[in-house]
Amino acid sequence: MRRIYRKRLNVMDEALQESLLPGCVHFTLKGEIFFWIRLPDFLNCLELQKRANADDVDFAAGTLFLGDGHGGNYVRLNFTLLNEEDIRAGVRQFSREAMALID
């Protein structure tokens, strides 16, 4: 499983590097099975989630992980459940939806 997850982690990392809009920062911590993405301050993860969900892309909103209401410009993307093609497609769609919010 480690080999499979490492490959999926690398695929998502590459896809995020290629597709994320300027001002976004992505990172993962050692041993985690997801990426955190910090959106630009003017983007709200809940607005983005509504748009992404309409196109069958989901993520965890950062507000779920901080009990004080902060985290509105953070999202968490899991890479373990999808194959490599679906990871790339999902990241592209996520990025298109984020871009649409600023157009």
C-alpha positions as CSV (number, residue, x, y, z in Angstrom):
1,M,0.0,0.0,0.0
2,R,2.8,2.4,0.7
3,R,4.1,2.1,-2.8
4,I,0.6,2.7,-4.3
5,Y,0.0,5.7,-2.0
6,R,3.4,7.2,-2.7
7,K,2.7,7.0,-6.4
8,R,-0.7,8.7,-5.9
9,L,0.8,11.3,-3.7
10,N,3.4,12.1,-6.4
11,V,0.6,12.2,-9.1
12,M,-1.5,14.6,-7.0
13,D,1.6,16.8,-6.2
14,E,2.4,17.1,-9.9
15,A,-1.2,17.8,-10.9
16,L,-1.4,20.5,-8.2
17,Q,1.8,22.1,-9.4
18,E,0.5,22.2,-12.9
19,S,-3.0,23.3,-12.3
20,L,-3.4,25.4,-9.2
21,L,-4.1,29.0,-9.7
22,P,-1.6,31.6,-8.6
23,G,-1.7,32.4,-4.9
24,C,-2.5,28.8,-3.9
25,V,-0.1,26.9,-1.8
26,H,-0.2,23.1,-1.4
27,F,1.6,20.9,1.1
28,T,1.4,17.5,2.9
29,L,2.9,16.4,6.1
30,K,5.0,13.2,6.4
31,G,2.7,10.2,6.7
32,E,-0.5,12.0,5.8
33,I,-2.9,10.7,3.1
34,F,-4.0,14.1,1.9
35,F,-2.8,17.5,0.7
36,W,-3.7,20.8,2.3
37,I,-4.3,23.7,0.0
38,R,-4.3,27.3,1.1
39,L,-6.4,29.3,-1.1
40,P,-5.9,33.0,-1.7
41,D,-7.6,35.0,1.1
42,F,-10.4,36.2,-1.2
43,L,-11.6,32.6,-2.0
44,N,-13.8,30.8,0.5
45,C,-13.6,27.0,0.6
46,L,-17.3,26.6,1.1
47,E,-18.2,28.5,-2.0
48,L,-15.6,26.5,-3.9
49,Q,-17.0,23.3,-2.5
50,K,-20.5,24.0,-3.8
51,R,-19.2,24.6,-7.3
52,A,-16.9,21.5,-7.2
53,N,-19.6,19.2,-5.8
54,A,-21.8,20.1,-8.7
55,D,-19.1,18.6,-10.9
56,D,-18.6,15.5,-8.8
57,V,-15.4,16.8,-7.2
58,D,-15.3,16.8,-3.4
59,F,-12.9,17.8,-0.7
60,A,-12.9,18.5,3.0
61,A,-13.3,22.2,4.0
62,G,-10.7,23.5,6.3
63,T,-13.4,24.8,8.6
64,L,-14.2,21.2,9.6
65,F,-10.8,20.9,11.3
66,L,-10.6,24.2,13.3
67,G,-13.3,24.6,15.9
68,D,-13.0,28.3,16.1
69,G,-14.5,29.0,12.6
70,H,-11.1,29.6,11.0
71,G,-9.8,27.7,8.0
72,G,-12.2,29.2,5.5
73,N,-9.4,29.4,2.9
74,Y,-8.0,25.9,3.4
75,V,-9.1,22.7,1.8
76,R,-8.0,19.1,2.2
77,L,-7.7,16.7,-0.8
78,N,-7.3,12.9,-0.2
79,F,-5.3,11.0,-2.8
80,T,-5.8,7.4,-1.5
81,L,-9.2,6.6,-2.9
82,L,-8.7,7.5,-6.6
83,N,-6.6,6.1,-9.4
84,E,-4.0,8.3,-11.1
85,E,-6.2,9.4,-14.0
86,D,-9.1,10.4,-11.6
87,I,-6.6,12.3,-9.4
88,R,-5.4,14.4,-12.4
89,A,-9.0,15.0,-13.6
90,G,-10.2,16.0,-10.2
91,V,-7.4,18.4,-9.6
92,R,-8.0,20.0,-13.0
93,Q,-11.7,20.4,-12.3
94,F,-10.9,21.7,-8.8
95,S,-8.6,24.3,-10.3
96,R,-11.2,25.3,-13.0
97,E,-13.8,25.9,-10.3
98,A,-11.5,28.0,-8.2
99,M,-10.6,30.0,-11.3
100,A,-14.3,30.5,-12.1
101,L,-14.8,32.1,-8.7
102,I,-12.3,34.9,-9.5
103,D,-13.5,35.5,-13.1
